[in-house]
Amino acid sequence: MNLTMSIPALLFPAISLTMLAYNARYLAIAALIRQLHSEYLAAPSKNTVLQIKNLRKRLWLIRNMQAIAIISFLTSVITMFLLYIEQISWANIVFGASLFSLMISLFLSFIEVQISTKALSIRLDRIEESNE
């Protein structure tokens, strides 16, 4: 396969949209942390502590998802530069690294979604406890 400028350029919108989605998740978690902090100060509970531990994991994942997505974006740009200076073999290697980085970022996103679902389950358990 011949690597042309248009192939790494195709990753630009995908990575940009991914970064927007990651940022939205980060902002939602930040708001939730502020809310949980207020709840915990008002009435400490085991459920709130579980949610805080869960959010700590999610923050770590989101930070790494964003960092690896940035690496993917940067390596796409480097690939385009290498193609521009006609270093085709290096461009292929760097583009492979870009795709691999994007896959890792998406895998971390998958894990974060799983943890997020668990967090909602904890919240539902709390609601059920209140009704009993």
Disulfide bonds with the S-S distance in Angstrom:
none
